[in-house]
Amino acid sequence: MSGIRFDSVSVAYHGTTVLDALDLTVEPGEVMALLGPSGSGKTTALRAVAGFVTPAAGRILIGGRDVTGLPPYRRGIGMVVQQYALFPHLRVQDNVEFGLRARKEPKAEIPARAAEALEMTGMAGYARRYPRELSGGQQQRVAIARALAIRPQVLLLDEPLSALDAQLRSGMLAELARLHRELPDVSMLYVTHDQVEALTLADRIAVMDRARLQDCGTPQQLYRAPRTEFTASFVGQANLLPVTVADTAGAALFDGRTLTVDTGTAAPGTTATLCVRPHLLALGAGPDALHGPNALHGRLGEVQWRGATHRLYVDVAGHRVAADLPELRETPTPGTEVTLHFAPRDAVLLAAGAGA
């Protein structure tokens, strides 16, 4: 059995709480991403699982076993960090064998176990090379192979792709996804501040901020129906507009205009925040655009060409609204008046101040 359980885990340095009463379960075989800005507590949580920091309160369980007081080498974990941490004087094969030797595995089994891990990560043909003879992506594959060679219950990954360029990062994401499919019993805890990595790889995402868990759910749940303003703005990009609920039939007021949205159980007169993703906005056209459903009228501030799309920034009642549109044949001129539209089903209403 694998799986990780944070049971009200708190960590403090010199009287400052850096992880505050974290309750979170990573199911056996699950990839859980810890996503958040610098200083949010995500790396501290991972280091607590690894045994590199001691909780001030709470327990950490791996596979149902309380490991809070155990040293790292007795926790059954593999770990991959940002800077690879390969020994430069050892060849690839020896780097991968190092953990096995440190754990005093049977000598006769070590070469085959290392070869198996290198084969799994596509590095079998590089066993005799030194780290300096490898690219950044290849070095990270070796680091992953070293972590897998010990056959861990849990694989911890701390910003493993942040040192790679965009193309290598994309390729490594695909490799990690493949490894997840091939190792269905290994739980992975993946720390990142990159939304794309979390959305691409994770079964669930735990959103961290200011030492606390703010939200947790599948990538689709957090992207399409965030519960808090922080989640909406950090998992993907979002336009957040202040509105007042007009009635329970699905009407909200923004800048004096009535918008049709799902108001849920919010009472009339309640202030709330309307969340609309940039790619769900459309550019209105023709004289009736301003009077169409869910119209946001404003002055175009900036147009950015992004290859397959154009990003428009529009000043709507003092709010900078972003819209991602399929590549336009003719782009409107900055300074002109434009109207954006969205469908009622594409907006999410958040309680004012949620997640603050």
Residue pairs with C-beta under 8 A, 6 or more apart in sequence:
1 28
1 63
1 64
1 153
2 28
2 29
2 62
2 63
2 153
2 154
2 185
2 186
2 187
3 25
3 26
3 27
3 28
3 30
3 62
3 63
3 64
3 154
3 187
4 24
4 25
4 26
4 32
4 49
4 60
4 61
4 62
4 154
4 187
4 189
5 24
5 25
5 26
5 59
5 60
5 61
5 62
5 64
6 22
6 23
6 24
6 25
6 45
6 48
6 49
6 58
6 60
7 23
7 58
7 59
7 60
7 61
8 21
8 22
8 23
8 57
8 58
8 59
9 19
9 21
9 22
9 23
9 45
9 48
9 55
9 57
9 58
9 59
9 60
10 17
10 19
10 20
10 21
10 22
10 55
10 56
10 57
10 58
11 17
11 18
11 19
11 41
11 44
11 48
11 53
11 54
11 55
11 56
12 18
12 56
17 211
18 39
18 41
18 44
18 211
19 41
19 44
19 45
19 48
19 55
19 211
20 41
20 211
20 212
21 57
21 58
21 212
22 41
22 45
22 58
22 212
22 213
23 213
24 32
24 45
24 206
24 213
24 216
26 32
26 154
26 187
26 188
26 189
27 187
28 63
28 185
28 187
29 184
29 185
29 186
29 187
30 187
30 188
30 203
30 204
31 180
31 187
31 188
31 190
31 201
31 202
31 203
31 204
32 187
32 188
32 189
32 190
32 202
32 203
32 204
32 205
32 206
33 190
33 191
33 192
33 197
33 198
33 201
33 202
33 204
33 205
33 206
34 42
34 45
34 46
34 189
34 190
34 191
34 192
34 206
34 208
35 42
35 192
35 193
35 195
35 198
35 205
35 206
35 207
35 208
35 234
35 235
36 42
36 193
36 207
36 208
36 209
36 214
36 234
37 193
37 209
37 234
38 193
39 210
40 208
40 209
40 210
40 211
41 208
41 210
41 211
41 212
42 191
42 193
42 208
43 158
43 159
43 191
44 53
45 189
45 191
45 208
46 156
46 158
46 189
46 191
47 53
48 54
48 55
48 60
49 60
49 62
49 75
49 77
49 154
49 156
49 189
50 72
50 75
50 77
50 79
50 156
51 67
51 70
51 71
51 72
51 75
51 77
52 72
54 68
55 68
58 68
59 66
59 68
60 66
60 67
60 68
61 67
62 75
62 76
62 77
62 153
62 154
63 76
63 153
67 74
67 75
73 102
73 103
75 154
76 152
76 153
76 154
77 152
77 153
77 154
77 155
77 156
78 99
78 146
78 147
78 148
78 150
78 152
78 154
78 155
78 156
79 147
79 155
79 156
79 157
79 158
80 140
80 143
80 144
80 147
80 155
80 156
80 157
80 158
80 160
81 143
81 158
81 159
81 160
82 158
82 159
82 160
82 162
82 163
83 163
84 131
84 136
84 139
84 140
84 142
84 143
84 163
85 143
86 95
86 131
86 139
86 142
86 143
86 146
87 94
87 95
87 98
87 131
88 130
88 131
88 132
89 130
90 98
90 130
90 131
91 127
91 128
91 129
91 130
92 118
92 123
92 126
92 127
92 128
92 129
92 130
92 131
92 134
92 142
93 111
93 114
93 115
93 118
93 127
93 128
95 131
95 142
95 146
96 114
96 117
96 118
96 142
96 145
96 146
96 149
97 110
97 111
97 113
97 114
97 149
98 146
99 146
99 147
99 149
99 150
100 109
100 110
100 113
100 114
100 149
100 150
101 110
103 150
105 113
105 150
113 149
113 151
114 127
114 145
114 149
115 124
115 127
116 149
117 145
117 146
117 148
117 149
118 124
118 126
118 127
118 142
118 145
120 145
120 148
120 179
120 182
121 141
121 142
121 144
121 145
121 148
121 175
121 179
122 141
122 175
123 138
123 141
123 142
123 145
126 134
126 138
126 142
131 139
131 142
134 142
135 168
136 163
136 164
136 165
136 168
137 164
137 168
137 171
137 172
140 160
140 161
140 163
140 164
140 172
141 172
141 175
143 160
144 160
144 175
144 176
144 179
147 155
148 155
148 179
148 183
152 186
153 186
153 187
154 186
154 187
154 188
154 189
155 183
155 186
155 187
155 188
155 189
156 188
156 189
156 191
157 176
157 188
157 189
157 190
157 191
158 191
159 191
159 192
159 193
160 172
160 176
160 190
161 168
161 169
161 172
161 173
161 192
161 194
161 197
162 192
162 193
162 194
164 172
169 197
173 197
173 200
173 201
176 201
177 200
177 201
180 186
180 188
180 201
190 197
190 198
190 201
190 202
192 198
195 234
195 235
195 236
198 205
198 219
198 235
199 205
199 219
199 223
199 235
199 236
202 219
203 218
204 216
204 217
204 218
204 219
205 216
205 217
205 218
205 219
205 222
205 235
206 213
206 215
206 216
207 213
207 214
207 215
207 216
207 222
207 230
207 231
207 234
207 235
208 214
209 230
209 234
209 355
214 228
214 230
214 231
214 355
215 222
215 226
215 227
215 228
215 230
215 231
215 355
219 235
222 231
222 235
223 235
223 236
223 277
224 348
225 348
226 232
226 235
226 238
226 275
226 348
226 350
227 350
227 354
227 355
228 350
228 354
228 355
229 240
229 273
229 275
229 350
229 353
229 354
229 355
229 356
230 355
230 356
231 355
232 238
232 240
232 275
232 348
232 350
233 240
236 277
237 277
237 278
237 322
238 275
238 276
238 277
238 278
239 274
239 275
239 276
239 277
239 278
239 281
239 319
239 321
239 322
240 273
240 274
240 275
240 350
241 254
241 273
241 274
241 276
241 316
241 319
241 321
242 254
242 271
242 272
242 273
242 274
242 352
243 252
243 253
243 254
243 259
243 261
243 271
243 272
243 273
243 274
243 349
244 252
244 253
244 269
244 270
244 271
244 272
245 251
245 252
245 263
245 266
245 267
245 268
245 269
245 270
245 271
245 272
245 349
246 252
246 253
246 258
246 268
247 263
247 268
248 263
248 265
248 266
248 267
248 268
249 263
250 260
250 261
250 262
250 263
250 344
251 258
251 259
251 260
251 261
251 263
252 258
252 259
252 261
252 263
252 272
252 274
252 349
253 259
254 274
254 296
254 317
255 316
255 317
257 295
259 274
259 294
259 347
260 293
260 294
260 344
261 274
261 294
261 344
261 347
261 349
262 344
262 345
262 347
262 348
262 349
263 272
263 349
264 349
266 272
266 349
266 351
270 351
270 352
271 352
272 349
272 350
272 351
272 352
273 349
273 350
273 351
273 352
273 354
274 347
274 348
274 349
274 350
275 347
275 348
275 349
275 350
276 342
276 346
276 347
276 348
277 346
278 311
278 322
278 323
278 324
279 309
279 324
280 342
280 343
280 346
280 347
281 296
281 321
281 323
281 324
281 325
281 340
281 341
281 342
282 323
282 325
282 340
282 341
282 342
283 312
283 323
283 325
283 328
283 332
283 338
283 339
283 340
283 341
284 290
284 292
284 295
284 338
284 339
284 340
284 341
289 295
289 339
289 341
290 297
290 339
292 339
292 341
293 341
293 343
293 344
294 341
294 342
294 343
294 344
294 347
295 339
295 340
295 341
296 314
296 316
296 321
296 339
296 340
296 341
296 342
297 316
297 337
297 338
297 339
297 340
298 314
298 315
298 316
298 317
298 321
298 337
298 338
298 339
298 340
299 314
299 315
299 335
299 336
299 337
299 338
300 312
300 313
300 314
300 315
300 332
300 333
300 334
300 335
300 336
300 337
300 338
301 313
301 314
301 315
301 320
301 334
302 312
302 313
302 334
303 310
303 311
303 312
303 313
303 331
303 332
303 334
304 310
304 311
304 312
304 313
305 327
305 331
306 324
307 327
308 326
308 327
309 324
309 325
309 326
309 327
310 324
310 325
310 326
310 327
310 328
310 331
311 322
311 323
311 324
311 325
312 322
312 323
312 325
312 332
312 338
312 340
313 320
313 321
313 322
314 320
314 321
314 322
314 323
314 338
314 340
315 321
316 340
321 340
323 340
332 338
